[in-house]
């Protein structure tokens, strides 16, 4: 359908049903290369938890805000929703095994993992390329996920560290052009 520049087009008031399957959507999303993080927190009983996530992004410099998202069905949802703090650990290129371990259900995620305790007890993983200690500022329920916005209280990074990347269902390291 062609329109002339002077014609007004009224956009629909709601989104149209998708013209693709969930599998096709996931494959298309996989074409966006991302970094890999492990988001960590501490339960009220002092137990450490963590999971692999690649849904991380900066939101604001002033105040310093970042976001990440978690499936509503995640076993750790209640801890992340109720807790005051969490940490986002950006993985370095030599931490692929850690990313895979924290992505598996039922795995002993913490065996042999070295970390320090950050704000609110959230683990800061040794060897991470960067870590963000976040106050759990707000949450937004959208679709089958919850978007967490964290106000960054402290951040650290290793200058020169190469990141672990995820693209098309596989892990990569960076290669300068």
Number of C-alpha atoms within 10 A of each C-alpha: 2 4 8 7 7 6 7 8 9 6 7 7 6 6 7 7 6 8 7 8 9 9 9 11 12 12 14 11 13 15 12 10 16 20 21 25 30 24 27 23 30 24 17 12 6 11 10 16 20 23 22 21 21 17 14 20 14 12 14 11 9 7 10 14 19 20 20 20 20 19 15 16 10 11 10 16 15 11 16 23 14 11 17 18 25 28 31 32 28 26 27 22 21 16 16 17 10 17 21 14 16 21 16 12 10 8 11 10 19 14 7 7 9 11 14 10 14 21 19 19 21 28 26 26 23 14 19 25 23 21 26 24 26 27 20 19 15 12 16 11 13 11 9 10 16 18 19 20 22 26 22 22 14 14 13 13 14 12 8 7 15 16 22 23 20 19 15 15 12 9 17 17 15 10 6 4 3
